[in-house]
Amino acid sequence: MRAGGRLPAGGVESLSIERIGQVRGFAGSISRLIIQYEDESDAPSTMVVKLSSVDPDIRRYASEDGMYRRETMYYRELAGESGIPVPDCYFADLDPGSGDFVLLLEDLTGLQEGDEIAGCSLQQAELVVRTLARLHARWWNDRRVAGLSWLTGPADHSKQFNRLENLYLDAWNRATDTLAAIYPPTTFAIAERFGPGLAAVLHTSTVGDQTLNHGDCHLGNMFFRDDQVVFTDWQNIMVTGPGLDLAYFIQGSLPVETRRTHEQDLLALYNSTLAKNGVTNYPPEKLFEDYRRDLLRTLIPSVLSVANLDMNAPESRELVETIGGRMIAIADWNCGDLIPG
C-alpha cells in the first residue's frame, strides 16, 4: 500500500477481518478489512481483500483455469482503461507457482448490490446494457487485448474447447436429475443435445467481431449507485463475440415475461450505444445471430455450477431454480437449431 502511494508514513494501529461473500465467493475467499491507522489518514478505513480459495480442489481448478491470473492482470493492466466503473484496486499480486493471489479492492458497502433471485428493474437493465456497450466498444476488435497471452491463451482453442466439452458432459451426467427439475422441458432437451456439439459451437464464437467480455455478467457481480453500475469479479474475463455478456445478463436478470416484452428494445439500445461509441459496422441481424449463439453458451456455466453446488443448501437451490426457469430464453430463440448434427 505504501509503495503504491496509498498509505501515508504512519502505520496501522489495528486491523479486523470480517468474512463476506460466503455464498457468491465460489472460486475465492472474500473478506472486509476494517482498519484503524496510527495517525489521521486519507487512506481507506475499510477495503475488501480477495484471496485464493481455502478449498484445495477449487483452488486447483481456479488456478489451472487461469481465473486468479486473469483477475490480477485485469486490475493491473486493463481496469483503468475499461471505460466503465470498476472497484478501485489498491494492490494486486499473484504467485503463479503456488496459486496464491491477493487483491485489495474498494469496499462498495453502501451501494445497492444486485440480487439475482429478485432480478432487476427495466431501468437497471437499460443501465447495464448501456454500460456493457461502452465496455465492448472500447475494446472492439482491439489488437492489444487480442495479443495478451494471459487473456486469450493459445491461438488454437481446440484443446480448451474440447476440455470444456468433456467437463460439460461429465457435469451433465452427474446432475441430470437436478437439471431436469430446474430447466423448462424445452430447455432441458436442448441442453441434453448441446454436450457433444459444445466445442463446435464455441469455435463459431471465435469468428467475426471480437471484444472484451466480463464473462460472468450476473447481478451478483454488480453494484448500483445513481446512474452507474459497478462491475466486480473479473475472473472470467475473455475476448470473444460481443453477445456473451448480453445473453448472460438479459436472460438471467429479468423475469421471463419482462424479458420477452423488452428484449428487442434492450438489444436495440445496445446497438445504438455501440454506434454512439464508434462501432458503426455491427448491424442488428449480426447482433441477433451472436446473441442467439451466446444464449446457448450460457448452458456451460449453468450446468457446471449445478453439478458442483451443494443443492441441499436452500440458498443454492433457490438460486439455480430461479435462474434455471429464466433459461426458457434458449428455447424461445430456438437455439437448439445451432447445435451441429
VEXZATOR-266426 format. One line per field, with one value per residue: x, y, z of N, C-alpha, C in turn. Coordinates in steps of 0.2 Angstrom, whole numbers, padded with zeros to 4 digits, m for minus. Example, Ala and Ser with C-alpha at 12.3 -4.5 7.8 and 13.67 -1.06 7.14 Angstrom:
% residues 2
n_c1	(0066, 0064)
n_c2	(m0028, m0011)
n_c3	(0039, 0035)
ca_c1	(0062, 0068)
ca_c2	(m0022, m0005)
ca_c3	(0039, 0036)
c_c1	(0066, 0064)
c_c2	(m0016, 0000)
c_c3	(0039, 0039)
END
This chain:
% residues 341
n_c1	(0004, 0010, 0020, 0013, 0008, m0003, m0004, 0000, 0015, 0014, 0009, m0002, m0013, m0023, m0032, m0046, m0055, m0068, m0078, m0085, m0097, m0099, m0108, m0107, m0094, m0087, m0075, m0065, m0059, m0067, m0066, m0069, m0059, m0056, m0049, m0039, m0029, m0013, m0011, m0021, m0028, m0030, m0031, m0041, m0053, m0059, m0058, m0059, m0053, m0047, m0044, m0036, m0045, m0049, m0052, m0044, m0047, m0055, m0047, m0036, m0043, m0047, m0034, m0028, m0037, m0034, m0041, m0037, m0026, m0031, m0039, m0031, m0022, m0030, m0034, m0022, m0018, m0028, m0040, m0040, m0043, m0054, m0066, m0078, m0087, m0077, m0072, m0060, m0043, m0032, m0021, m0013, m0008, 0001, 0006, 0012, 0017, 0012, m0001, m0006, m0015, m0018, m0030, m0033, m0046, m0058, m0070, m0087, m0098, m0113, m0118, m0131, m0132, m0133, m0147, m0149, m0159, m0171, m0170, m0169, m0174, m0182, m0176, m0164, m0159, m0158, m0147, m0137, m0135, m0132, m0119, m0112, m0111, m0103, m0091, m0088, m0087, m0076, m0065, m0067, m0063, m0049, m0032, m0023, m0028, m0031, m0019, m0014, m0007, m0011, m0024, m0030, m0025, m0018, m0017, m0024, m0038, m0043, m0040, m0044, m0057, m0062, m0059, m0068, m0080, m0079, m0079, m0092, m0100, m0097, m0102, m0115, m0119, m0118, m0128, m0140, m0153, m0156, m0155, m0165, m0176, m0175, m0174, m0184, m0194, m0192, m0180, m0172, m0171, m0164, m0152, m0147, m0144, m0134, m0121, m0112, m0110, m0104, m0090, m0089, m0099, m0093, m0081, m0087, m0089, m0077, m0075, m0078, m0083, m0074, m0072, m0069, m0076, m0085, m0088, m0095, m0108, m0118, m0131, m0126, m0113, m0113, m0115, m0125, m0126, m0134, m0133, m0125, m0117, m0107, m0095, m0090, m0079, m0069, m0064, m0067, m0065, m0064, m0059, m0070, m0085, m0097, m0109, m0110, m0109, m0121, m0131, m0130, m0133, m0146, m0155, m0153, m0157, m0169, m0187, m0196, m0207, m0205, m0193, m0196, m0205, m0197, m0185, m0181, m0180, m0170, m0159, m0158, m0155, m0142, m0136, m0137, m0130, m0117, m0115, m0114, m0103, m0093, m0093, m0099, m0102, m0109, m0122, m0140, m0145, m0133, m0130, m0141, m0139, m0126, m0131, m0140, m0133, m0125, m0134, m0135, m0123, m0123, m0127, m0116, m0109, m0120, m0123, m0111, m0111, m0122, m0119, m0109, m0112, m0119, m0133, m0142, m0141, m0152, m0151, m0143, m0151, m0162, m0157, m0152, m0164, m0172, m0164, m0163, m0176, m0178, m0171, m0178, m0177, m0168, m0175, m0185, m0178, m0175, m0163, m0158, m0157, m0144, m0135, m0123, m0126)
n_c2	(m0006, 0006, 0008, 0010, 0022, 0023, 0023, 0033, 0039, 0035, 0020, 0005, 0004, m0005, m0020, m0028, m0042, m0047, m0059, m0061, m0063, m0077, m0086, m0082, m0081, m0091, m0096, m0091, m0083, m0071, m0056, m0042, m0029, m0020, m0005, 0003, 0018, 0023, 0037, 0052, 0049, 0049, 0037, 0022, 0017, 0005, m0010, m0022, m0038, m0051, m0067, m0083, m0098, m0108, m0121, m0135, m0142, m0133, m0122, m0127, m0130, m0117, m0111, m0118, m0116, m0102, m0092, m0084, m0078, m0071, m0061, m0054, m0049, m0041, m0031, m0025, m0021, m0017, m0012, 0002, 0007, 0003, 0010, 0009, 0009, 0002, m0007, 0002, m0002, m0006, m0014, m0028, m0044, m0059, m0076, m0087, m0100, m0106, m0103, m0093, m0078, m0060, m0048, m0031, m0021, m0008, m0005, m0008, m0006, 0001, 0004, m0001, m0018, m0030, m0042, m0058, m0067, m0059, m0052, m0038, m0021, m0014, m0001, m0002, m0013, m0007, 0002, m0007, m0013, m0002, 0001, m0011, m0010, 0001, m0004, m0015, m0008, 0000, m0010, m0015, m0027, m0026, m0025, m0025, m0032, m0044, m0049, m0052, m0064, m0069, m0068, m0072, m0084, m0099, m0098, m0108, m0114, m0127, m0137, m0131, m0130, m0143, m0148, m0141, m0146, m0159, m0157, m0152, m0163, m0172, m0166, m0165, m0178, m0181, m0173, m0174, m0177, m0167, m0156, m0158, m0155, m0142, m0135, m0128, m0140, m0139, m0132, m0141, m0151, m0146, m0143, m0156, m0161, m0152, m0155, m0164, m0156, m0145, m0140, m0137, m0127, m0117, m0114, m0107, m0095, m0089, m0083, m0068, m0052, m0047, m0044, m0037, m0046, m0047, m0059, m0066, m0061, m0057, m0052, m0053, m0049, m0035, m0018, m0005, 0013, 0028, 0034, 0024, 0008, m0003, m0015, m0030, m0044, m0051, m0063, m0072, m0065, m0062, m0063, m0063, m0066, m0052, m0055, m0063, m0057, m0050, m0060, m0068, m0058, m0052, m0063, m0070, m0060, m0054, m0056, m0069, m0064, m0051, m0050, m0056, m0046, m0034, m0037, m0035, m0022, m0019, m0025, m0017, m0005, m0008, m0009, 0004, 0011, 0006, 0012, 0025, 0026, 0023, 0011, 0006, m0003, m0014, m0023, m0025, m0038, m0046, m0044, m0051, m0064, m0067, m0065, m0075, m0087, m0086, m0086, m0100, m0104, m0100, m0111, m0118, m0112, m0114, m0128, m0133, m0127, m0131, m0145, m0144, m0137, m0137, m0144, m0146, m0135, m0122, m0109, m0110, m0119, m0111, m0101, m0108, m0114, m0102, m0095, m0106, m0107, m0095, m0098, m0102, m0094, m0099, m0109, m0101, m0093, m0103, m0110, m0123, m0126, m0122, m0132, m0143, m0157)
n_c3	(0000, 0004, m0005, m0017, m0015, m0007, 0006, 0020, 0029, 0042, 0052, 0053, 0066, 0071, 0065, 0059, 0053, 0043, 0037, 0021, 0007, 0007, 0000, m0013, m0016, m0024, m0031, m0023, m0008, 0001, 0010, 0022, 0027, 0041, 0046, 0057, 0058, 0064, 0063, 0058, 0042, 0025, 0019, 0014, 0026, 0026, 0017, 0004, 0003, m0007, m0009, m0014, m0015, 0000, m0001, m0007, m0019, m0027, m0027, m0035, m0047, m0051, m0052, m0062, m0072, m0074, m0068, m0057, m0061, m0072, m0066, m0058, m0067, m0075, m0066, m0065, m0078, m0087, m0080, m0078, m0090, m0095, m0097, m0090, m0074, m0061, m0046, m0036, m0036, m0024, m0023, m0031, m0034, m0038, m0036, m0047, m0046, m0033, m0034, m0026, m0023, m0022, m0019, m0016, m0013, m0017, m0005, m0007, 0000, 0005, m0008, m0019, m0020, m0033, m0035, m0039, m0038, m0035, m0047, m0058, m0061, m0076, m0079, m0072, m0080, m0093, m0089, m0087, m0099, m0107, m0101, m0104, m0118, m0119, m0113, m0122, m0134, m0132, m0133, m0145, m0158, m0154, m0156, m0146, m0134, m0140, m0141, m0128, m0119, m0106, m0106, m0118, m0122, m0131, m0149, m0156, m0151, m0149, m0139, m0127, m0129, m0131, m0119, m0111, m0116, m0112, m0098, m0097, m0101, m0092, m0080, m0084, m0084, m0070, m0064, m0070, m0066, m0057, m0065, m0074, m0066, m0064, m0076, m0089, m0099, m0113, m0114, m0107, m0115, m0126, m0119, m0116, m0129, m0132, m0126, m0134, m0145, m0141, m0142, m0155, m0157, m0149, m0156, m0167, m0161, m0161, m0173, m0183, m0176, m0162, m0144, m0128, m0115, m0099, m0094, m0084, m0081, m0071, m0059, m0046, m0047, m0048, m0043, m0039, m0041, m0041, m0057, m0061, m0064, m0056, m0060, m0053, m0049, m0060, m0064, m0075, m0087, m0104, m0122, m0134, m0145, m0145, m0140, m0128, m0114, m0115, m0117, m0106, m0096, m0099, m0100, m0088, m0078, m0079, m0076, m0084, m0093, m0093, m0099, m0112, m0117, m0117, m0123, m0137, m0137, m0128, m0135, m0146, m0139, m0135, m0147, m0152, m0143, m0145, m0157, m0154, m0148, m0157, m0164, m0179, m0188, m0186, m0189, m0184, m0187, m0186, m0173, m0167, m0172, m0165, m0152, m0150, m0152, m0141, m0130, m0130, m0126, m0112, m0106, m0102, m0090, m0081, m0081, m0076, m0063, m0057, m0055, m0046, m0035, m0018, m0017, m0007, 0001, 0005, m0001, m0012, m0019, m0022, m0030, m0041, m0046, m0049, m0059, m0068, m0072, m0079, m0091, m0101, m0112, m0120, m0127, m0132, m0142, m0151, m0150, m0151, m0164, m0168, m0164, m0170, m0181)
ca_c1	(0000, 0014, 0024, 0009, 0006, m0010, m0003, 0005, 0021, 0012, 0007, m0008, m0014, m0027, m0035, m0050, m0057, m0075, m0079, m0091, m0097, m0098, m0111, m0105, m0086, m0086, m0068, m0060, m0061, m0068, m0067, m0068, m0054, m0058, m0043, m0038, m0022, m0009, m0012, m0026, m0026, m0035, m0032, m0047, m0054, m0061, m0057, m0061, m0047, m0049, m0038, m0037, m0050, m0046, m0053, m0039, m0050, m0057, m0041, m0033, m0047, m0046, m0028, m0027, m0041, m0032, m0045, m0034, m0021, m0034, m0042, m0025, m0019, m0035, m0033, m0015, m0016, m0034, m0046, m0040, m0044, m0060, m0071, m0084, m0085, m0075, m0069, m0053, m0039, m0026, m0015, m0015, m0002, 0000, 0012, 0010, 0019, 0008, m0008, m0008, m0016, m0022, m0032, m0036, m0051, m0063, m0076, m0093, m0103, m0117, m0121, m0136, m0130, m0138, m0150, m0150, m0166, m0176, m0170, m0168, m0179, m0181, m0172, m0157, m0157, m0155, m0141, m0132, m0134, m0128, m0113, m0109, m0110, m0097, m0085, m0087, m0085, m0069, m0060, m0069, m0058, m0043, m0026, m0019, m0031, m0031, m0012, m0012, m0007, m0014, m0031, m0033, m0022, m0015, m0021, m0028, m0043, m0046, m0039, m0048, m0065, m0063, m0059, m0075, m0085, m0078, m0082, m0099, m0103, m0096, m0106, m0122, m0121, m0119, m0133, m0146, m0160, m0157, m0156, m0172, m0181, m0175, m0175, m0191, m0193, m0189, m0173, m0168, m0170, m0158, m0146, m0145, m0141, m0128, m0114, m0107, m0108, m0101, m0084, m0091, m0102, m0088, m0077, m0090, m0088, m0070, m0076, m0082, m0081, m0072, m0071, m0068, m0082, m0084, m0088, m0099, m0112, m0125, m0132, m0122, m0107, m0115, m0117, m0128, m0126, m0137, m0134, m0119, m0117, m0100, m0094, m0085, m0077, m0067, m0060, m0069, m0064, m0062, m0060, m0075, m0090, m0100, m0116, m0110, m0112, m0128, m0135, m0129, m0136, m0153, m0158, m0153, m0158, m0176, m0192, m0197, m0212, m0202, m0188, m0200, m0208, m0192, m0178, m0179, m0178, m0163, m0154, m0158, m0152, m0135, m0133, m0137, m0125, m0111, m0114, m0113, m0096, m0089, m0094, m0105, m0102, m0112, m0130, m0144, m0145, m0127, m0131, m0146, m0135, m0122, m0135, m0144, m0127, m0122, m0139, m0134, m0117, m0124, m0128, m0110, m0108, m0126, m0123, m0106, m0112, m0127, m0116, m0104, m0115, m0122, m0140, m0146, m0141, m0158, m0149, m0141, m0157, m0167, m0154, m0152, m0171, m0174, m0161, m0165, m0183, m0177, m0167, m0183, m0175, m0164, m0180, m0188, m0174, m0174, m0155, m0156, m0155, m0137, m0131, m0122, m0128)
ca_c2	(0000, 0012, 0008, 0012, 0029, 0023, 0023, 0038, 0037, 0031, 0013, 0003, 0003, m0011, m0022, m0033, m0045, m0049, m0063, m0059, m0067, m0085, m0089, m0080, m0081, m0099, m0098, m0087, m0081, m0063, m0053, m0035, m0027, m0014, m0003, 0009, 0020, 0027, 0044, 0053, 0047, 0048, 0030, 0019, 0014, m0002, m0012, m0029, m0042, m0057, m0072, m0089, m0102, m0112, m0127, m0137, m0143, m0127, m0118, m0131, m0129, m0110, m0109, m0121, m0112, m0096, m0087, m0079, m0074, m0066, m0055, m0050, m0045, m0036, m0025, m0022, m0019, m0015, m0009, 0009, 0009, m0001, 0015, 0008, 0009, m0004, m0005, 0005, m0008, m0004, m0019, m0034, m0048, m0067, m0081, m0092, m0106, m0108, m0101, m0088, m0071, m0056, m0041, m0026, m0018, m0003, m0008, m0005, m0006, 0007, 0004, m0007, m0024, m0033, m0048, m0062, m0070, m0054, m0049, m0030, m0017, m0012, 0004, m0005, m0017, m0002, 0005, m0012, m0014, 0004, 0000, m0016, m0007, 0005, m0008, m0018, m0003, 0002, m0015, m0019, m0029, m0022, m0029, m0026, m0037, m0050, m0051, m0053, m0071, m0071, m0067, m0075, m0091, m0101, m0096, m0114, m0115, m0134, m0141, m0128, m0131, m0150, m0149, m0138, m0151, m0165, m0155, m0152, m0170, m0176, m0162, m0167, m0185, m0181, m0168, m0174, m0177, m0160, m0151, m0160, m0152, m0134, m0132, m0130, m0146, m0137, m0130, m0147, m0155, m0143, m0144, m0163, m0161, m0147, m0158, m0167, m0151, m0139, m0137, m0134, m0120, m0112, m0112, m0101, m0089, m0086, m0080, m0062, m0047, m0049, m0039, m0039, m0048, m0048, m0066, m0068, m0055, m0058, m0047, m0054, m0046, m0028, m0014, 0001, 0019, 0033, 0032, 0020, 0001, m0005, m0022, m0034, m0051, m0051, m0069, m0075, m0060, m0066, m0060, m0067, m0062, m0047, m0057, m0067, m0053, m0048, m0066, m0070, m0054, m0051, m0070, m0072, m0055, m0052, m0061, m0071, m0060, m0044, m0051, m0056, m0039, m0029, m0040, m0032, m0015, m0019, m0026, m0010, 0000, m0010, m0007, 0011, 0014, 0004, 0017, 0032, 0025, 0022, 0005, 0008, m0008, m0020, m0022, m0029, m0045, m0049, m0045, m0057, m0070, m0068, m0066, m0082, m0092, m0085, m0089, m0107, m0104, m0099, m0118, m0121, m0111, m0116, m0135, m0134, m0124, m0136, m0151, m0143, m0133, m0141, m0142, m0146, m0128, m0118, m0103, m0113, m0122, m0106, m0098, m0112, m0114, m0096, m0094, m0111, m0106, m0090, m0100, m0103, m0090, m0103, m0112, m0095, m0092, m0109, m0111, m0130, m0127, m0121, m0137, m0147, m0164)
ca_c3	(0000, 0004, m0011, m0022, m0013, m0004, 0014, 0022, 0033, 0048, 0051, 0055, 0073, 0072, 0059, 0060, 0047, 0043, 0031, 0017, 0001, 0008, m0005, m0020, m0017, m0025, m0033, m0019, m0001, 0001, 0017, 0023, 0032, 0045, 0048, 0061, 0057, 0069, 0063, 0054, 0036, 0019, 0016, 0016, 0033, 0025, 0010, 0003, 0001, m0011, m0009, m0017, m0011, 0005, m0003, m0012, m0026, m0030, m0028, m0040, m0053, m0052, m0054, m0069, m0077, m0075, m0065, m0052, m0065, m0076, m0062, m0056, m0073, m0077, m0062, m0066, m0085, m0091, m0077, m0078, m0097, m0097, m0099, m0086, m0067, m0058, m0040, m0036, m0034, m0021, m0023, m0035, m0035, m0039, m0036, m0052, m0043, m0028, m0035, m0021, m0026, m0017, m0022, m0011, m0018, m0014, m0002, m0011, 0005, 0004, m0014, m0020, m0023, m0037, m0032, m0044, m0037, m0036, m0053, m0058, m0064, m0083, m0079, m0071, m0086, m0098, m0087, m0088, m0106, m0110, m0099, m0107, m0124, m0118, m0112, m0128, m0139, m0130, m0135, m0151, m0162, m0152, m0156, m0139, m0129, m0143, m0140, m0121, m0118, m0100, m0108, m0124, m0122, m0137, m0155, m0157, m0145, m0149, m0133, m0122, m0131, m0130, m0112, m0109, m0118, m0108, m0092, m0098, m0102, m0085, m0076, m0086, m0081, m0063, m0062, m0075, m0062, m0054, m0071, m0077, m0061, m0064, m0083, m0093, m0103, m0119, m0112, m0105, m0121, m0130, m0115, m0117, m0135, m0133, m0124, m0140, m0150, m0137, m0145, m0162, m0156, m0146, m0162, m0171, m0157, m0162, m0180, m0183, m0171, m0155, m0139, m0121, m0111, m0092, m0094, m0078, m0081, m0067, m0055, m0040, m0048, m0050, m0038, m0042, m0037, m0045, m0064, m0063, m0061, m0055, m0061, m0049, m0051, m0067, m0065, m0081, m0092, m0110, m0128, m0138, m0148, m0141, m0137, m0122, m0109, m0116, m0116, m0099, m0091, m0101, m0099, m0081, m0074, m0079, m0076, m0091, m0097, m0094, m0105, m0118, m0119, m0118, m0125, m0143, m0136, m0125, m0140, m0150, m0135, m0135, m0154, m0153, m0139, m0148, m0163, m0151, m0145, m0163, m0168, m0184, m0193, m0182, m0190, m0179, m0189, m0184, m0166, m0166, m0173, m0159, m0145, m0150, m0150, m0134, m0126, m0129, m0122, m0105, m0103, m0099, m0083, m0078, m0079, m0071, m0057, m0053, m0054, m0041, m0029, m0013, m0019, m0001, 0004, 0002, m0005, m0018, m0023, m0024, m0035, m0048, m0048, m0052, m0065, m0072, m0075, m0084, m0096, m0106, m0117, m0125, m0132, m0136, m0148, m0155, m0150, m0152, m0171, m0169, m0162, m0176, m0181)
c_c1	(0004, 0018, 0020, 0006, m0001, m0009, 0002, 0011, 0019, 0010, 0000, m0009, m0018, m0030, m0039, m0053, m0064, m0076, m0085, m0091, m0096, m0102, m0109, m0098, m0084, m0079, m0063, m0063, m0061, m0069, m0066, m0063, m0056, m0052, m0043, m0030, m0019, m0011, m0018, m0024, m0032, m0036, m0038, m0048, m0057, m0059, m0059, m0055, m0050, m0043, m0040, m0042, m0046, m0047, m0048, m0041, m0052, m0051, m0037, m0036, m0046, m0040, m0026, m0031, m0039, m0036, m0042, m0029, m0025, m0037, m0036, m0022, m0024, m0034, m0027, m0014, m0022, m0039, m0046, m0042, m0051, m0066, m0078, m0082, m0083, m0072, m0062, m0049, m0033, m0020, m0017, m0008, m0004, 0006, 0010, 0011, 0014, 0001, m0011, m0010, m0019, m0024, m0035, m0040, m0055, m0069, m0083, m0099, m0107, m0120, m0126, m0133, m0135, m0141, m0152, m0157, m0171, m0176, m0169, m0174, m0177, m0176, m0164, m0154, m0154, m0148, m0135, m0130, m0130, m0120, m0109, m0107, m0103, m0090, m0083, m0084, m0077, m0064, m0063, m0064, m0051, m0037, m0023, m0022, m0031, m0024, m0010, m0013, m0011, m0022, m0034, m0030, m0019, m0020, m0026, m0032, m0045, m0046, m0043, m0055, m0066, m0063, m0066, m0080, m0085, m0081, m0089, m0103, m0103, m0101, m0114, m0124, m0122, m0125, m0139, m0152, m0161, m0159, m0163, m0178, m0181, m0175, m0182, m0189, m0190, m0182, m0169, m0166, m0164, m0152, m0143, m0142, m0134, m0121, m0110, m0106, m0105, m0095, m0085, m0094, m0097, m0083, m0080, m0090, m0081, m0070, m0080, m0079, m0080, m0071, m0070, m0075, m0080, m0084, m0092, m0104, m0118, m0125, m0128, m0115, m0108, m0117, m0120, m0128, m0129, m0137, m0128, m0120, m0109, m0099, m0088, m0083, m0075, m0063, m0062, m0069, m0062, m0063, m0064, m0080, m0094, m0107, m0116, m0112, m0119, m0133, m0136, m0134, m0144, m0157, m0159, m0156, m0165, m0181, m0194, m0201, m0209, m0197, m0191, m0203, m0203, m0186, m0176, m0177, m0171, m0158, m0153, m0154, m0144, m0132, m0132, m0131, m0118, m0110, m0112, m0105, m0091, m0089, m0100, m0106, m0105, m0120, m0134, m0145, m0139, m0128, m0136, m0143, m0130, m0125, m0138, m0138, m0125, m0127, m0137, m0128, m0118, m0126, m0122, m0109, m0114, m0125, m0117, m0107, m0117, m0124, m0111, m0106, m0118, m0129, m0145, m0146, m0147, m0156, m0147, m0146, m0161, m0164, m0154, m0159, m0174, m0171, m0163, m0171, m0182, m0174, m0171, m0181, m0171, m0169, m0184, m0185, m0172, m0166, m0153, m0154, m0148, m0132, m0130, m0124, m0135)
c_c2	(0006, 0013, 0011, 0019, 0029, 0023, 0028, 0035, 0033, 0024, 0012, 0001, m0004, m0013, m0028, m0036, m0048, m0053, m0061, m0064, m0074, m0088, m0088, m0081, m0088, m0100, m0094, m0086, m0073, m0061, m0045, m0033, m0020, m0011, 0003, 0011, 0023, 0034, 0045, 0052, 0047, 0041, 0027, 0016, 0007, m0003, m0019, m0033, m0049, m0061, m0079, m0093, m0106, m0119, m0129, m0138, m0137, m0122, m0121, m0129, m0122, m0108, m0112, m0118, m0105, m0090, m0082, m0075, m0069, m0060, m0051, m0046, m0040, m0030, m0021, m0018, m0015, m0011, m0002, 0012, 0006, 0004, 0014, 0008, 0002, m0002, m0002, m0001, m0005, m0008, m0025, m0038, m0056, m0070, m0087, m0099, m0110, m0107, m0096, m0082, m0067, m0050, m0037, m0021, m0013, m0007, m0004, m0005, 0001, 0008, m0002, m0013, m0028, m0040, m0052, m0065, m0065, m0052, m0041, m0027, m0016, m0006, 0002, m0009, m0013, 0001, 0000, m0013, m0008, 0003, m0005, m0014, m0003, 0001, m0012, m0014, m0001, m0003, m0019, m0020, m0026, m0027, m0030, m0032, m0044, m0053, m0053, m0061, m0074, m0071, m0071, m0083, m0092, m0099, m0102, m0116, m0122, m0137, m0138, m0130, m0138, m0151, m0147, m0143, m0157, m0163, m0155, m0158, m0173, m0172, m0164, m0173, m0185, m0177, m0169, m0173, m0170, m0155, m0152, m0156, m0145, m0131, m0133, m0136, m0144, m0135, m0136, m0151, m0153, m0144, m0151, m0164, m0157, m0150, m0160, m0161, m0145, m0136, m0134, m0127, m0115, m0110, m0107, m0095, m0085, m0082, m0073, m0057, m0050, m0043, m0042, m0040, m0049, m0055, m0070, m0063, m0056, m0053, m0047, m0051, m0038, m0025, m0007, 0007, 0025, 0031, 0028, 0013, m0001, m0013, m0025, m0041, m0052, m0058, m0073, m0070, m0064, m0061, m0065, m0063, m0058, m0049, m0060, m0063, m0052, m0054, m0068, m0065, m0053, m0058, m0071, m0066, m0052, m0057, m0063, m0066, m0053, m0045, m0051, m0050, m0034, m0031, m0036, m0025, m0014, m0020, m0020, m0005, m0001, m0007, 0000, 0014, 0012, 0010, 0023, 0032, 0022, 0016, 0005, 0003, m0015, m0020, m0027, m0036, m0049, m0050, m0050, m0063, m0072, m0069, m0073, m0088, m0092, m0087, m0096, m0108, m0103, m0106, m0120, m0119, m0114, m0124, m0136, m0132, m0129, m0142, m0150, m0139, m0138, m0139, m0143, m0140, m0124, m0112, m0105, m0115, m0117, m0102, m0102, m0113, m0108, m0095, m0099, m0110, m0100, m0092, m0103, m0099, m0094, m0107, m0106, m0093, m0098, m0111, m0118, m0131, m0125, m0126, m0142, m0154, m0165)
c_c3	(0000, m0002, m0017, m0020, m0010, 0003, 0016, 0027, 0039, 0047, 0053, 0062, 0074, 0065, 0061, 0053, 0048, 0036, 0028, 0011, 0001, 0002, m0012, m0022, m0019, m0026, m0028, m0012, m0001, 0008, 0017, 0028, 0035, 0048, 0052, 0060, 0063, 0069, 0058, 0046, 0031, 0016, 0018, 0022, 0032, 0018, 0010, 0000, m0002, m0012, m0013, m0012, m0006, 0003, m0008, m0019, m0030, m0032, m0034, m0047, m0055, m0055, m0061, m0074, m0079, m0072, m0061, m0056, m0069, m0072, m0060, m0061, m0075, m0073, m0063, m0073, m0088, m0087, m0078, m0085, m0099, m0099, m0095, m0079, m0064, m0051, m0040, m0033, m0031, m0022, m0027, m0036, m0035, m0039, m0041, m0049, m0038, m0029, m0030, m0025, m0021, m0021, m0016, m0015, m0014, m0011, m0004, m0006, 0005, m0003, m0014, m0023, m0027, m0034, m0038, m0044, m0038, m0043, m0053, m0062, m0072, m0083, m0077, m0077, m0091, m0096, m0088, m0095, m0109, m0108, m0102, m0114, m0124, m0117, m0119, m0134, m0138, m0133, m0141, m0156, m0161, m0152, m0150, m0135, m0133, m0143, m0133, m0120, m0112, m0101, m0113, m0125, m0129, m0143, m0157, m0151, m0144, m0142, m0128, m0123, m0129, m0123, m0109, m0110, m0114, m0101, m0092, m0097, m0095, m0080, m0077, m0083, m0074, m0060, m0066, m0071, m0060, m0060, m0074, m0072, m0062, m0071, m0085, m0097, m0110, m0119, m0111, m0111, m0126, m0126, m0116, m0123, m0136, m0131, m0130, m0145, m0147, m0140, m0151, m0161, m0153, m0152, m0166, m0167, m0158, m0169, m0179, m0178, m0165, m0151, m0132, m0117, m0104, m0091, m0089, m0076, m0078, m0062, m0048, m0041, m0050, m0043, m0041, m0038, m0043, m0052, m0066, m0061, m0061, m0055, m0057, m0052, m0058, m0068, m0072, m0087, m0098, m0116, m0132, m0142, m0143, m0138, m0130, m0116, m0109, m0114, m0109, m0094, m0093, m0099, m0091, m0076, m0074, m0079, m0083, m0095, m0098, m0099, m0111, m0121, m0121, m0121, m0132, m0142, m0132, m0130, m0144, m0146, m0135, m0142, m0155, m0149, m0142, m0153, m0160, m0149, m0151, m0166, m0172, m0189, m0190, m0183, m0185, m0181, m0186, m0176, m0164, m0167, m0167, m0153, m0145, m0149, m0143, m0129, m0125, m0125, m0114, m0102, m0099, m0092, m0078, m0076, m0075, m0064, m0053, m0051, m0048, m0035, m0024, m0014, m0013, 0003, 0001, m0002, m0012, m0023, m0026, m0030, m0041, m0050, m0052, m0058, m0070, m0076, m0081, m0091, m0102, m0113, m0123, m0130, m0136, m0142, m0152, m0156, m0152, m0160, m0173, m0167, m0169, m0176, m0179)
END
